[in-house]
Amino acid sequence: MTNYSPEQPTLSSRKQSMDGPSSSRPRKESKSSSMEKAFEAWTEFSIARTKKLEGEERLDTSSKTSDPYSIEACIEVLSSLDGVDDAHYMKACRKFTDATWRTMFIRVPLERKLGWVMNL
């Protein structure tokens, strides 16, 4: 017979104190709950990023259309012209880096634009 004193906890009483509600350790969160929280955070981040990018895109398109002499506007007109070969297309694009050339290109009448480009 083993003699236990009341001061020595038994194995079963130690286990109860570790697992029971009086334990000082916080309970671990389940893995599925952690994953759910991670997915929720990722979803919120993705939605916020998408909204931000959509807002920036709207700003970009509004600034492009507001300047009729922008590089984007010139390239759009240049691309709409039939009969421009690659070499002349690239020459015109290089000229569009200068605001004076862009203004000149846009101001040239439509029927003369192809001739203007082909003489660069």
N, C-alpha and C positions, 0 to 999 in steps of 0.2 A: 504494500500500500504506500502510495506516495502522499506525503504530508504537505498540503498547500496552506500557506498562511493567507489570511485575508488581504494582506498588503501586496502579495504577488498576483498580478493578473494572469488568468489562464489564457491559453491560446485562443479559445473561442471568444473571450471577453476582449482581447486585443483586436481581433478581427472585427468584432462589432463596433468597437470605438473608431476604427479606421473607415469602415464602410457606412456607419450609421449617420444620422442627421446631425449628430453633435461633432462631426469631424471638422477640423479647422481648415482642411483643404477644400478649395473650390472645385466643383465638379467640372470635368472636361466637357467642352462643347462637342457635340457629335460632328463627325466629318461631313455628313450631308448638310448640316446646318451651316458649317463654315463654307462649303462650296456654294450654297445658295446665296450667302452674303457676298461672296466673291463675284458670282455671276451678276447679282444685282448692281454691285458697284461698277462692274465693267459695262453693263448696259447703260447705266446713268452716264458714265464717262463717254461712251460712244454716241449717245443721243446729244449730249452737250457739244461734243466735237463736231458732229454733223451740222447742228444748228449754227455753230460758229462759222464753219466753212461755207455753208449756204449763204450766210450774211456777207461774208467776204466776197463770194462770187457775185452777189448782186451788186456790191459796190464796184467791183471790177468792170462788170458789163455796163453799168451806168456811166462810168468815167470814159469808157471806150466810145460810147455813142455820143457823149457830150462834145468831144473834140473831132470835128470833121476832118482835121488835118493830122490825125494821129497815125502812127505807123500801121496800126491794125486796120484803120479805115482805108489807107492807101493799098495795103496788101489785099484787102477785100475787093477793091475796085480792080486792081491789077489781075487778080485771079479770075475775075469775071470776063476779062478780055479774051477773045478767041484769037489764036494765031501767035501767041507769045511763046517763043522757044525758051528752053531752060537757061541758056546763056544770058539772054536779055532779061529774063525774069530775075535772075540773080543780080544783074547790074542795077536794075531798078530797085531791088531790095536794099542794096548797098547805098544808093542815093537817098533812100527813105530815112536814113539815120540823121540826115540834115533837115531841119524844119523848113528851110527855104525850098528845097527840092520837093518836099511833101506838099507844100502849099501850091507850088507850080503844077505838080501832077494833078492835084484835085481840081485846080482852076482851069486846066486845059479842057476844051470842049470834048465831049465823049467821042465824037467822030475823029478827033485828032490824037486821042490817047495812044492808040496802037502805033501810029507813026512816031510819036514822041518817044515811046519805049524802044522802038526798033532803031532809033537814031542815037541811043546812048552809047 
